[in-house]
Amino acid sequence: MRPADPLVWSIADGQLIVQHTKGAADLWMKDVSGNKAKADKYWPLLVEAKAGQKDPVDPCLVNRS
């Protein structure tokens, strides 16, 4: 899992959707309703699997300007 970029976001069905890259946002926008349905299905499972784990910071984001 990569850190989200707070500058790459959209609103879908009243929910804030934050992506990690513009490329990911572009893919998201190709099928918002289908991607949101997948996200709603898998996000709870991901949260459960990753709860309490520390994710490493993406090295390309460490020295952002």
All heavy atoms as a GROMACS GRO file, in nm:
protein
  501
    1MET      N    1   0.085  -0.116   0.000
    1MET     CA    2   0.000   0.000   0.000
    1MET      C    3   0.090   0.123   0.000
    1MET      O    4   0.189   0.127   0.070
    1MET     CB    5  -0.091  -0.002   0.122
    1MET     CG    6  -0.195   0.103   0.118
    1MET     SD    7  -0.337   0.082   0.229
    1MET     CE    8  -0.272   0.020   0.378
    2ARG      N    9   0.055   0.223  -0.080
    2ARG     CA   10   0.134   0.344  -0.090
    2ARG      C   11   0.063   0.459  -0.020
    2ARG      O   12  -0.059   0.461  -0.013
    2ARG     CB   13   0.156   0.378  -0.236
    2ARG     CG   14   0.239   0.272  -0.307
    2ARG     CD   15   0.255   0.302  -0.451
    2ARG     NE   16   0.330   0.427  -0.466
    2ARG     CZ   17   0.352   0.484  -0.583
    2ARG    NH1   18   0.304   0.430  -0.691
    2ARG    NH2   19   0.420   0.596  -0.590
    3PRO      N   20   0.140   0.556   0.027
    3PRO     CA   21   0.077   0.673   0.091
    3PRO      C   22  -0.008   0.750  -0.009
    3PRO      O   23   0.025   0.758  -0.127
    3PRO     CB   24   0.196   0.758   0.134
    3PRO     CG   25   0.315   0.668   0.132
    3PRO     CD   26   0.285   0.561   0.032
    4ALA      N   27  -0.116   0.805   0.039
    4ALA     CA   28  -0.204   0.885  -0.045
    4ALA      C   29  -0.145   1.024  -0.065
    4ALA      O   30  -0.073   1.074   0.021
    4ALA     CB   31  -0.342   0.896   0.020
    5ASP      N   32  -0.175   1.084  -0.178
    5ASP     CA   33  -0.135   1.221  -0.207
    5ASP      C   34  -0.256   1.310  -0.184
    5ASP      O   35  -0.355   1.299  -0.257
    5ASP     CB   36  -0.087   1.231  -0.352
    5ASP     CG   37  -0.036   1.370  -0.388
    5ASP    OD1   38  -0.071   1.469  -0.318
    5ASP    OD2   39   0.036   1.380  -0.488
    6PRO      N   40  -0.252   1.398  -0.085
    6PRO     CA   41  -0.370   1.480  -0.056
    6PRO      C   42  -0.407   1.577  -0.168
    6PRO      O   43  -0.514   1.637  -0.164
    6PRO     CB   44  -0.330   1.555   0.071
    6PRO     CG   45  -0.180   1.556   0.070
    6PRO     CD   46  -0.140   1.428   0.002
    7LEU      N   47  -0.323   1.590  -0.268
    7LEU     CA   48  -0.353   1.678  -0.380
    7LEU      C   49  -0.424   1.605  -0.495
    7LEU      O   50  -0.466   1.668  -0.591
    7LEU     CB   51  -0.224   1.743  -0.433
    7LEU     CG   52  -0.147   1.826  -0.330
    7LEU    CD1   53  -0.018   1.877  -0.391
    7LEU    CD2   54  -0.232   1.939  -0.276
    8VAL      N   55  -0.438   1.472  -0.483
    8VAL     CA   56  -0.501   1.392  -0.588
    8VAL      C   57  -0.626   1.327  -0.528
    8VAL      O   58  -0.619   1.223  -0.465
    8VAL     CB   59  -0.404   1.284  -0.643
    8VAL    CG1   60  -0.467   1.208  -0.757
    8VAL    CG2   61  -0.272   1.347  -0.686
    9TRP      N   62  -0.740   1.393  -0.547
    9TRP     CA   63  -0.863   1.347  -0.483
    9TRP      C   64  -0.985   1.372  -0.571
    9TRP      O   65  -0.980   1.445  -0.668
    9TRP     CB   66  -0.881   1.414  -0.348
    9TRP     CG   67  -0.891   1.564  -0.357
    9TRP    CD1   68  -0.787   1.651  -0.356
    9TRP    CD2   69  -1.010   1.642  -0.369
    9TRP    NE1   70  -0.835   1.781  -0.368
    9TRP    CE2   71  -0.971   1.777  -0.376
    9TRP    CE3   72  -1.144   1.611  -0.377
    9TRP    CZ2   73  -1.063   1.880  -0.389
    9TRP    CZ3   74  -1.236   1.714  -0.389
    9TRP    CH2   75  -1.195   1.847  -0.394
   10SER      N   76  -1.094   1.307  -0.532
   10SER     CA   77  -1.224   1.328  -0.595
   10SER      C   78  -1.331   1.294  -0.492
   10SER      O   79  -1.301   1.239  -0.386
   10SER     CB   80  -1.240   1.243  -0.721
   10SER     OG   81  -1.233   1.106  -0.689
   11ILE      N   82  -1.454   1.325  -0.524
   11ILE     CA   83  -1.568   1.291  -0.440
   11ILE      C   84  -1.655   1.195  -0.520
   11ILE      O   85  -1.689   1.223  -0.636
   11ILE     CB   86  -1.651   1.415  -0.402
   11ILE    CG1   87  -1.566   1.519  -0.328
   11ILE    CG2   88  -1.773   1.375  -0.320
   11ILE    CD1   89  -1.524   1.482  -0.189
   12ALA      N   90  -1.689   1.081  -0.461
   12ALA     CA   91  -1.776   0.982  -0.527
   12ALA      C   92  -1.883   0.940  -0.428
   12ALA      O   93  -1.852   0.891  -0.319
   12ALA     CB   94  -1.695   0.861  -0.573
   13ASP      N   95  -2.008   0.963  -0.463
   13ASP     CA   96  -2.121   0.930  -0.375
   13ASP      C   97  -2.104   0.987  -0.235
   13ASP      O   98  -2.130   0.921  -0.136
   13ASP     CB   99  -2.141   0.778  -0.367
   13ASP     CG  100  -2.182   0.717  -0.499
   13ASP    OD1  101  -2.247   0.787  -0.580
   13ASP    OD2  102  -2.148   0.600  -0.523
   14GLY      N  103  -2.054   1.111  -0.229
   14GLY     CA  104  -2.038   1.178  -0.101
   14GLY      C  105  -1.916   1.134  -0.021
   14GLY      O  106  -1.898   1.179   0.091
   15GLN      N  107  -1.832   1.047  -0.077
   15GLN     CA  108  -1.711   1.002  -0.008
   15GLN      C  109  -1.588   1.063  -0.072
   15GLN      O  110  -1.579   1.072  -0.195
   15GLN     CB  111  -1.698   0.850  -0.013
   15GLN     CG  112  -1.799   0.778   0.072
   15GLN     CD  113  -1.775   0.628   0.068
   15GLN    OE1  114  -1.763   0.569  -0.040
   15GLN    NE2  115  -1.769   0.566   0.184
   16LEU      N  116  -1.495   1.104   0.013
   16LEU     CA  117  -1.367   1.155  -0.035
   16LEU      C  118  -1.281   1.038  -0.080
   16LEU      O  119  -1.260   0.943  -0.004
   16LEU     CB  120  -1.296   1.232   0.077
   16LEU     CG  121  -1.154   1.280   0.047
   16LEU    CD1  122  -1.155   1.383  -0.065
   16LEU    CD2  123  -1.092   1.338   0.173
   17ILE      N  124  -1.232   1.044  -0.202
   17ILE     CA  125  -1.146   0.940  -0.256
   17ILE      C  126  -1.009   1.004  -0.280
   17ILE      O  127  -0.997   1.098  -0.358
   17ILE     CB  128  -1.201   0.884  -0.390
   17ILE    CG1  129  -1.347   0.838  -0.376
   17ILE    CG2  130  -1.111   0.775  -0.444
   17ILE    CD1  131  -1.370   0.725  -0.278
   18VAL      N  132  -0.906   0.955  -0.212
   18VAL     CA  133  -0.772   1.008  -0.226
   18VAL      C  134  -0.686   0.901  -0.291
   18VAL      O  135  -0.685   0.786  -0.247
   18VAL     CB  136  -0.713   1.049  -0.089
   18VAL    CG1  137  -0.576   1.110  -0.105
   18VAL    CG2  138  -0.806   1.146  -0.017
   19GLN      N  139  -0.614   0.940  -0.394
   19GLN     CA  140  -0.528   0.846  -0.467
   19GLN      C  141  -0.382   0.874  -0.434
   19GLN      O  142  -0.348   0.976  -0.374
   19GLN     CB  143  -0.551   0.860  -0.617
   19GLN     CG  144  -0.691   0.830  -0.661
   19GLN     CD  145  -0.728   0.684  -0.646
   19GLN    OE1  146  -0.645   0.596  -0.624
   19GLN    NE2  147  -0.855   0.654  -0.660
   20HIS      N  148  -0.294   0.785  -0.476
   20HIS     CA  149  -0.150   0.803  -0.450
   20HIS      C  150  -0.076   0.866  -0.568
   20HIS      O  151   0.031   0.921  -0.550
   20HIS     CB  152  -0.085   0.672  -0.406
   20HIS     CG  153  -0.092   0.562  -0.507
   20HIS    ND1  154  -0.203   0.483  -0.523
   20HIS    CD2  155  -0.002   0.520  -0.598
   20HIS    CE1  156  -0.180   0.396  -0.619
   20HIS    NE2  157  -0.060   0.417  -0.668
   21THR      N  158  -0.132   0.860  -0.688
   21THR     CA  159  -0.071   0.923  -0.805
   21THR      C  160  -0.180   0.973  -0.899
   21THR      O  161  -0.295   0.927  -0.893
   21THR     CB  162   0.018   0.825  -0.884
   21THR    OG1  163  -0.066   0.722  -0.939
   21THR    CG2  164   0.128   0.764  -0.801
   22LYS      N  165  -0.143   1.061  -0.991
   22LYS     CA  166  -0.237   1.106  -1.092
   22LYS      C  167  -0.276   0.990  -1.183
   22LYS      O  168  -0.391   0.980  -1.225
   22LYS     CB  169  -0.176   1.220  -1.174
   22LYS     CG  170  -0.264   1.259  -1.291
   22LYS     CD  171  -0.262   1.402  -1.322
   22LYS     CE  172  -0.344   1.444  -1.441
   22LYS     NZ  173  -0.451   1.363  -1.488
   23GLY      N  174  -0.182   0.900  -1.210
   23GLY     CA  175  -0.213   0.783  -1.291
   23GLY      C  176  -0.321   0.697  -1.228
   23GLY      O  177  -0.411   0.649  -1.297
   24ALA      N  178  -0.314   0.678  -1.097
   24ALA     CA  179  -0.416   0.601  -1.027
   24ALA      C  180  -0.551   0.673  -1.034
   24ALA      O  181  -0.655   0.610  -1.054
   24ALA     CB  182  -0.376   0.579  -0.881
   25ALA      N  183  -0.548   0.805  -1.022
   25ALA     CA  184  -0.672   0.883  -1.031
   25ALA      C  185  -0.732   0.871  -1.170
   25ALA      O  186  -0.854   0.860  -1.186
   25ALA     CB  187  -0.645   1.028  -0.995
   26ASP      N  188  -0.647   0.874  -1.272
   26ASP     CA  189  -0.695   0.860  -1.410
   26ASP      C  190  -0.763   0.724  -1.431
   26ASP      O  191  -0.869   0.716  -1.493
   26ASP     CB  192  -0.582   0.878  -1.510
   26ASP     CG  193  -0.529   1.020  -1.514
   26ASP    OD1  194  -0.598   1.113  -1.466
   26ASP    OD2  195  -0.417   1.039  -1.567
   27LEU      N  196  -0.703   0.618  -1.377
   27LEU     CA  197  -0.765   0.485  -1.387
   27LEU      C  198  -0.896   0.481  -1.311
   27LEU      O  199  -0.995   0.421  -1.358
   27LEU     CB  200  -0.669   0.378  -1.332
   27LEU     CG  201  -0.547   0.348  -1.417
   27LEU    CD1  202  -0.452   0.254  -1.343
   27LEU    CD2  203  -0.588   0.288  -1.551
   28TRP      N  204  -0.901   0.542  -1.195
   28TRP     CA  205  -1.022   0.549  -1.114
   28TRP      C  206  -1.135   0.614  -1.194
   28TRP      O  207  -1.247   0.566  -1.197
   28TRP     CB  208  -0.995   0.628  -0.986
   28TRP     CG  209  -1.117   0.660  -0.906
   28TRP    CD1  210  -1.190   0.774  -0.912
   28TRP    CD2  211  -1.180   0.577  -0.809
   28TRP    NE1  212  -1.295   0.767  -0.825
   28TRP    CE2  213  -1.291   0.648  -0.760
   28TRP    CE3  214  -1.154   0.451  -0.759
   28TRP    CZ2  215  -1.375   0.596  -0.663
   28TRP    CZ3  216  -1.238   0.399  -0.661
   28TRP    CH2  217  -1.347   0.471  -0.614
   29MET      N  218  -1.103   0.725  -1.262
   29MET     CA  219  -1.204   0.802  -1.334
   29MET      C  220  -1.259   0.729  -1.456
   29MET      O  221  -1.367   0.764  -1.504
   29MET     CB  222  -1.147   0.938  -1.375
   29MET     CG  223  -1.112   1.028  -1.257
   29MET     SD  224  -1.249   1.058  -1.144
   29MET     CE  225  -1.354   1.159  -1.246
   30LYS      N  226  -1.190   0.628  -1.505
   30LYS     CA  227  -1.240   0.553  -1.622
   30LYS      C  228  -1.365   0.473  -1.589
   30LYS      O  229  -1.444   0.442  -1.677
   30LYS     CB  230  -1.131   0.460  -1.675
   30LYS     CG  231  -1.022   0.535  -1.748
   30LYS     CD  232  -0.922   0.441  -1.808
   30LYS     CE  233  -0.817   0.519  -1.886
   30LYS     NZ  234  -0.724   0.431  -1.954
   31ASP      N  235  -1.384   0.437  -1.461
   31ASP     CA  236  -1.502   0.359  -1.420
   31ASP      C  237  -1.528   0.385  -1.272
   31ASP      O  238  -1.510   0.298  -1.188
   31ASP     CB  239  -1.479   0.210  -1.445
   31ASP     CG  240  -1.601   0.125  -1.408
   31ASP    OD1  241  -1.711   0.180  -1.386
   31ASP    OD2  242  -1.585   0.001  -1.400
   32VAL      N  243  -1.571   0.506  -1.240
   32VAL     CA  244  -1.590   0.545  -1.100
   32VAL      C  245  -1.686   0.451  -1.028
   32VAL      O  246  -1.654   0.400  -0.920
   32VAL     CB  247  -1.636   0.692  -1.088
   32VAL    CG1  248  -1.671   0.726  -0.944
   32VAL    CG2  249  -1.530   0.786  -1.141
   33SER      N  250  -1.802   0.424  -1.085
   33SER     CA  251  -1.900   0.341  -1.014
   33SER      C  252  -1.849   0.198  -0.995
   33SER      O  253  -1.866   0.139  -0.888
   33SER     CB  254  -2.036   0.341  -1.085
   33SER     OG  255  -2.024   0.288  -1.215
   34GLY      N  256  -1.785   0.141  -1.096
   34GLY     CA  257  -1.731   0.005  -1.084
   34GLY      C  258  -1.615   0.000  -0.986
   34GLY      O  259  -1.606  -0.092  -0.904
   35ASN      N  260  -1.527   0.100  -0.993
   35ASN     CA  261  -1.413   0.102  -0.901
   35ASN      C  262  -1.457   0.127  -0.758
   35ASN      O  263  -1.402   0.071  -0.664
   35ASN     CB  264  -1.311   0.207  -0.946
   35ASN     CG  265  -1.237   0.164  -1.070
   35ASN    OD1  266  -1.209   0.047  -1.089
   35ASN    ND2  267  -1.206   0.259  -1.156
   36LYS      N  268  -1.560   0.211  -0.740
   36LYS     CA  269  -1.610   0.236  -0.605
   36LYS      C  270  -1.674   0.110  -0.548
   36LYS      O  271  -1.656   0.079  -0.429
   36LYS     CB  272  -1.711   0.350  -0.604
   36LYS     CG  273  -1.758   0.381  -0.462
   36LYS     CD  274  -1.808   0.518  -0.448
   36LYS     CE  275  -1.849   0.551  -0.307
   36LYS     NZ  276  -1.894   0.446  -0.220
   37ALA      N  277  -1.745   0.034  -0.629
   37ALA     CA  278  -1.805  -0.092  -0.582
   37ALA      C  279  -1.695  -0.188  -0.538
   37ALA      O  280  -1.707  -0.253  -0.432
   37ALA     CB  281  -1.890  -0.154  -0.693
   38LYS      N  282  -1.586  -0.196  -0.615
   38LYS     CA  283  -1.473  -0.282  -0.575
   38LYS      C  284  -1.410  -0.232  -0.446
   38LYS      O  285  -1.378  -0.311  -0.357
   38LYS     CB  286  -1.367  -0.285  -0.685
   38LYS     CG  287  -1.407  -0.360  -0.808
   38LYS     CD  288  -1.295  -0.351  -0.912
   38LYS     CE  289  -1.342  -0.393  -1.048
   38LYS     NZ  290  -1.242  -0.369  -1.151
   39ALA      N  291  -1.389  -0.101  -0.437
   39ALA     CA  292  -1.328  -0.044  -0.317
   39ALA      C  293  -1.414  -0.070  -0.194
   39ALA      O  294  -1.363  -0.107  -0.087
   39ALA     CB  295  -1.306   0.107  -0.336
   40ASP      N  296  -1.545  -0.049  -0.206
   40ASP     CA  297  -1.635  -0.072  -0.094
   40ASP      C  298  -1.633  -0.218  -0.050
   40ASP      O  299  -1.650  -0.247   0.069
   40ASP     CB  300  -1.778  -0.031  -0.131
   40ASP     CG  301  -1.794   0.120  -0.142
   40ASP    OD1  302  -1.707   0.195  -0.094
   40ASP    OD2  303  -1.896   0.163  -0.202
   41LYS      N  304  -1.611  -0.308  -0.143
   41LYS     CA  305  -1.607  -0.451  -0.110
   41LYS      C  306  -1.475  -0.489  -0.042
   41LYS      O  307  -1.474  -0.562   0.056
   41LYS     CB  308  -1.625  -0.533  -0.238
   41LYS     CG  309  -1.620  -0.682  -0.216
   41LYS     CD  310  -1.641  -0.758  -0.346
   41LYS     CE  311  -1.631  -0.907  -0.325
   41LYS     NZ  312  -1.646  -0.982  -0.450
   42TYR      N  313  -1.362  -0.439  -0.097
   42TYR     CA  314  -1.232  -0.486  -0.050
   42TYR      C  315  -1.167  -0.401   0.059
   42TYR      O  316  -1.082  -0.450   0.131
   42TYR     CB  317  -1.136  -0.500  -0.169
   42TYR     CG  318  -1.176  -0.612  -0.260
   42TYR    CD1  319  -1.225  -0.588  -0.386
   42TYR    CD2  320  -1.168  -0.745  -0.217
   42TYR    CE1  321  -1.264  -0.692  -0.470
   42TYR    CE2  322  -1.207  -0.849  -0.298
   42TYR     CZ  323  -1.254  -0.822  -0.425
   42TYR     OH  324  -1.293  -0.926  -0.506
   43TRP      N  325  -1.207  -0.275   0.071
   43TRP     CA  326  -1.143  -0.189   0.171
   43TRP      C  327  -1.155  -0.244   0.314
   43TRP      O  328  -1.055  -0.248   0.386
   43TRP     CB  329  -1.199  -0.047   0.163
   43TRP     CG  330  -1.128   0.046   0.255
   43TRP    CD1  331  -1.175   0.098   0.372
   43TRP    CD2  332  -0.995   0.097   0.240
   43TRP    NE1  333  -1.081   0.178   0.430
   43TRP    CE2  334  -0.969   0.179   0.351
   43TRP    CE3  335  -0.896   0.080   0.144
   43TRP    CZ2  336  -0.847   0.244   0.367
   43TRP    CZ3  337  -0.775   0.145   0.161
   43TRP    CH2  338  -0.753   0.226   0.271
   44PRO      N  339  -1.271  -0.290   0.359
   44PRO     CA  340  -1.278  -0.344   0.495
   44PRO      C  341  -1.185  -0.463   0.516
   44PRO      O  342  -1.126  -0.479   0.624
   44PRO     CB  343  -1.425  -0.388   0.509
   44PRO     CG  344  -1.498  -0.304   0.411
   44PRO     CD  345  -1.403  -0.286   0.295
   45LEU      N  346  -1.167  -0.546   0.414
   45LEU     CA  347  -1.076  -0.661   0.425
   45LEU      C  348  -0.931  -0.614   0.436
   45LEU      O  349  -0.852  -0.670   0.512
   45LEU     CB  350  -1.093  -0.753   0.306
   45LEU     CG  351  -1.234  -0.809   0.284
   45LEU    CD1  352  -1.241  -0.885   0.153
   45LEU    CD2  353  -1.275  -0.897   0.400
   46LEU      N  354  -0.896  -0.511   0.361
   46LEU     CA  355  -0.761  -0.456   0.364
   46LEU      C  356  -0.732  -0.393   0.500
   46LEU      O  357  -0.626  -0.414   0.558
   46LEU     CB  358  -0.743  -0.353   0.252
   46LEU     CG  359  -0.607  -0.287   0.242
   46LEU    CD1  360  -0.498  -0.392   0.214
   46LEU    CD2  361  -0.608  -0.181   0.134
   47VAL      N  362  -0.828  -0.318   0.551
   47VAL     CA  363  -0.811  -0.255   0.682
   47VAL      C  364  -0.789  -0.363   0.788
   47VAL      O  365  -0.699  -0.351   0.872
   47VAL     CB  366  -0.932  -0.167   0.717
   47VAL    CG1  367  -0.927  -0.122   0.862
   47VAL    CG2  368  -0.939  -0.047   0.624
   48GLU      N  369  -0.868  -0.468   0.784
   48GLU     CA  370  -0.855  -0.576   0.881
   48GLU      C  371  -0.718  -0.644   0.869
   48GLU      O  372  -0.652  -0.671   0.970
   48GLU     CB  373  -0.966  -0.679   0.860
   48GLU     CG  374  -0.966  -0.791   0.963
   48GLU     CD  375  -1.081  -0.887   0.941
   48GLU    OE1  376  -1.192  -0.841   0.907
   48GLU    OE2  377  -1.058  -1.009   0.958
   49ALA      N  378  -0.673  -0.669   0.748
   49ALA     CA  379  -0.545  -0.737   0.726
   49ALA      C  380  -0.426  -0.651   0.767
   49ALA      O  381  -0.325  -0.702   0.814
   49ALA     CB  382  -0.532  -0.777   0.579
   50LYS      N  383  -0.436  -0.519   0.750
   50LYS     CA  384  -0.324  -0.428   0.775
   50LYS      C  385  -0.329  -0.361   0.912
   50LYS      O  386  -0.236  -0.290   0.948
   50LYS     CB  387  -0.319  -0.320   0.667
   50LYS     CG  388  -0.295  -0.373   0.528
   50LYS     CD  389  -0.152  -0.414   0.511
   50LYS     CE  390  -0.123  -0.453   0.367
   50LYS     NZ  391   0.017  -0.479   0.344
   51ALA      N  392  -0.436  -0.380   0.986
   51ALA     CA  393  -0.451  -0.311   1.115
   51ALA      C  394  -0.331  -0.335   1.205
   51ALA      O  395  -0.288  -0.448   1.225
   51ALA     CB  396  -0.579  -0.357   1.184
   52GLY      N  397  -0.275  -0.226   1.255
   52GLY     CA  398  -0.163  -0.236   1.348
   52GLY      C  399  -0.027  -0.251   1.283
   52GLY      O  400   0.075  -0.246   1.350
   53GLN      N  401  -0.022  -0.269   1.152
   53GLN     CA  402   0.105  -0.283   1.082
   53GLN      C  403   0.156  -0.147   1.040
   53GLN      O  404   0.079  -0.059   1.002
   53GLN     CB  405   0.091  -0.371   0.959
   53GLN     CG  406   0.057  -0.514   0.989
   53GLN     CD  407   0.048  -0.596   0.861
   53GLN    OE1  408   0.085  -0.552   0.754
   53GLN    NE2  409  -0.004  -0.717   0.873
   54LYS      N  410   0.286  -0.130   1.045
   54LYS     CA  411   0.347  -0.005   0.999
   54LYS      C  412   0.392  -0.026   0.855
   54LYS      O  413   0.468  -0.116   0.825
   54LYS     CB  414   0.466   0.032   1.086
   54LYS     CG  415   0.528   0.163   1.047
   54LYS     CD  416   0.638   0.201   1.141
   54LYS     CE  417   0.696   0.334   1.098
   54LYS     NZ  418   0.804   0.376   1.184
   55ASP      N  419   0.341   0.058   0.765
   55ASP     CA  420   0.381   0.052   0.625
   55ASP      C  421   0.501   0.143   0.603
   55ASP      O  422   0.506   0.254   0.654
   55ASP     CB  423   0.268   0.098   0.534
   55ASP     CG  424   0.156  -0.004   0.525
   55ASP    OD1  425   0.188  -0.125   0.528
   55ASP    OD2  426   0.040   0.035   0.514
   56PRO      N  427   0.600   0.097   0.527
   56PRO     CA  428   0.714   0.184   0.497
   56PRO      C  429   0.670   0.301   0.410
   56PRO      O  430   0.577   0.290   0.331
   56PRO     CB  431   0.810   0.093   0.420
   56PRO     CG  432   0.722  -0.013   0.364
   56PRO     CD  433   0.608  -0.032   0.461
   57VAL      N  434   0.735   0.414   0.427
   57VAL     CA  435   0.704   0.532   0.347
   57VAL      C  436   0.764   0.513   0.209
   57VAL      O  437   0.878   0.469   0.193
   57VAL     CB  438   0.762   0.658   0.414
   57VAL    CG1  439   0.744   0.780   0.326
   57VAL    CG2  440   0.699   0.680   0.550
   58ASP      N  441   0.687   0.545   0.107
   58ASP     CA  442   0.734   0.537  -0.030
   58ASP      C  443   0.853   0.632  -0.046
   58ASP      O  444   0.840   0.751  -0.024
   58ASP     CB  445   0.621   0.577  -0.124
   58ASP     CG  446   0.651   0.551  -0.269
   58ASP    OD1  447   0.768   0.558  -0.308
   58ASP    OD2  448   0.556   0.527  -0.344
   59PRO      N  449   0.972   0.580  -0.082
   59PRO     CA  450   1.090   0.666  -0.088
   59PRO      C  451   1.079   0.783  -0.184
   59PRO      O  452   1.140   0.886  -0.162
   59PRO     CB  453   1.203   0.572  -0.134
   59PRO     CG  454   1.140   0.443  -0.169
   59PRO     CD  455   0.998   0.444  -0.120
   60CYS      N  456   0.997   0.772  -0.287
   60CYS     CA  457   0.984   0.885  -0.379
   60CYS      C  458   0.904   0.999  -0.318
   60CYS      O  459   0.903   1.109  -0.371
   60CYS     CB  460   0.925   0.841  -0.513
   60CYS     SG  461   0.751   0.796  -0.506
   61LEU      N  462   0.837   0.977  -0.206
   61LEU     CA  463   0.758   1.081  -0.144
   61LEU      C  464   0.830   1.148  -0.026
   61LEU      O  465   0.783   1.247   0.026
   61LEU     CB  466   0.624   1.025  -0.094
   61LEU     CG  467   0.533   0.969  -0.202
   61LEU    CD1  468   0.408   0.912  -0.138
   61LEU    CD2  469   0.496   1.074  -0.303
   62VAL      N  470   0.946   1.096   0.015
   62VAL     CA  471   1.014   1.146   0.134
   62VAL      C  472   1.057   1.291   0.119
   62VAL      O  473   1.036   1.372   0.207
   62VAL     CB  474   1.134   1.056   0.170
   62VAL    CG1  475   1.216   1.117   0.282
   62VAL    CG2  476   1.084   0.918   0.210
   63ASN      N  477   1.117   1.328   0.007
   63ASN     CA  478   1.170   1.462  -0.012
   63ASN      C  479   1.090   1.540  -0.114
   63ASN      O  480   1.146   1.603  -0.203
   63ASN     CB  481   1.317   1.456  -0.055
   63ASN     CG  482   1.404   1.403   0.056
   63ASN    OD1  483   1.387   1.440   0.171
   63ASN    ND2  484   1.498   1.316   0.023
   64ARG      N  485   0.959   1.540  -0.102
   64ARG     CA  486   0.873   1.613  -0.195
   64ARG      C  487   0.883   1.762  -0.171
   64ARG      O  488   0.896   1.807  -0.060
   64ARG     CB  489   0.728   1.572  -0.178
   64ARG     CG  490   0.702   1.435  -0.233
   64ARG     CD  491   0.563   1.398  -0.213
   64ARG     NE  492   0.476   1.481  -0.297
   64ARG     CZ  493   0.349   1.459  -0.314
   64ARG    NH1  494   0.293   1.359  -0.253
   64ARG    NH2  495   0.276   1.534  -0.389
   65SER      N  496   0.874   1.837  -0.276
   65SER     CA  497   0.874   1.984  -0.265
   65SER      C  498   0.743   2.039  -0.312
   65SER      O  499   0.681   1.989  -0.397
   65SER     CB  500   0.986   2.042  -0.349
   65SER     OG  501   1.110   1.992  -0.307
   0.00000   0.00000   0.00000
